[in-house]
Amino acid sequence: MAFSGALTLTDLNDFLTPSQACIKPVEQVNETQEIIEPGAATTEIVIDSRGSYYEVSANGVSTNTSSKGTERKLQQAQISLNDCLACSGCITSAESVLITLQSHTEVLNFLDSNPPISTPGHKIPVLSIAPQTLASLAASLSSSSGSHVSLRQILRKVRAFSTRILGFEHVYDITFARHIALLEHTQEFSERKNGNGKLPMLASACPGWICYAEKAHSEMLPFIARTKSPQQVMGTLVKSWFGNRWGVQPDQIYHVSYSTRDVDCVITTGELELMMRDKGWDLSQTVENEGIPDVDTEIPELLSHPGTSSGSYLHSLINSITASYTSPVDLTIKSIRTSDYEEFTLRARDTGEVLFKGAKCYGFRNLQNVVRKVGREAGVQVGRGAAGRLVGMRAKKRGGEDEKGYDYVEVMACPGGCVNGGGQLKPIAQVAGQKEDEEGFTRTWEESGVQMPVPGEDSAMQGAKWGNREWTKEVERVYWHDLPTPPPSPGRHDRDLETPFVCGDRLAAQVKMDLCHPTDGSLDGGWGSIMDEEAETRRRELFRTQYRAVESEVVGLAVKW
């Protein structure tokens, strides 16, 4: 993602409180005025009855041509969403320290200092990798080699690199952890529909969305699902479930994840590629059995779910609701502006009754619209200060609509979803000619401190621009290519078929039994079965999380201008 070079962090001497707010300098375009009296102001600011600000010339000469003669209406300084996301002015010093510990350098330092196997102090290094990372690497390799590379091939290559060169002992993809997260997500939605929680339920897998909600929209936290993200669930599996099988304690495992209590370090796709280049590893080289499924793996490999490349949370709920109805249902999809914001409505075919209404919302611009819509439908005041109050007043005036509100929203902060995440590999060089970013704002990349590649000079050079639509489509295509897909609406009769997804359901139920220790050890009920009270408490501790509102202590008058 390209960031404005003018945005900088002003202060880090705050330890736990939010840092001082940063500003984006505004260019002064007024013509030089003749100074009549030394030391005297040539203009003054006045505020009209509507709260608008005007600059008025003190000597009676207009500072700019306008309909008001000697008055010029002042415009609000604007910062684009890209600028906002680029700035670390709202980050805390404690968070900045944690960020420095989440890097490939930290991983390499640990692996170099880890004592040998069978010696005191040795930790088992485990790596888990997201399918979106595999898709990003596969798209990059396919574009450079001219031939298709599958996710399975990339997984085998990354596993070979990580075990032979870096020294990891176990390498997994996190799709089975996502399978468990989807099962728990569906269970939580059912609980909320029965009155145990607020609706609409908002997805909780995107860390950018969670950070934004905790810092800017704490009123949304009760609506966000408590189910852990696949990455966090994978941490639970590695530290607790695998740890029990290996006979070690959680602190004897070092878990690294590409995409957190149970994850020791998180690094990006770009950092993985950087480590490969630094170690001289050629990702295009063939490794043994790279295209053959591993039937002896400890957990199912590369499980895919129909829907979206961002986890298929919405579609998993739709499939679950569809399977629960004996009569036919119809699904309609309505695009709101772009494919990043779509509404899904499930209706009973015979009566037309709306059974479920959800939405897919990607990108901060769409996200803000959804936050306002959810707040309006739920009767929650959204926003801060006078602007927030005005929004609430307008919402009350528009009340009384008969249209059904959302039951669920799949929220992702990145335009295009997880395949277009900020840590993914950047688009190839030909995107350098584009002048607008993904949010639609005009950019002069050189003035923003970004050096773009020159097309034709180095085809292998990666562009610095984040969010190119064509590149995102290519990563999306690679993500879905050759992946096994289950039936759209699996019924009970399908459970007898020995498919990877049936194996996944059965193993997930076994994981629940092993970790929650219910008094009834039967697996017949599957993941959705209700256990005794103590076991349900353990289930929530293991597979659900909590959020906290971060109250800003930044005072506008204290900002250093």
Disulfide bonds with the S-S distance in Angstrom:
Cys22-Cys87 2.30
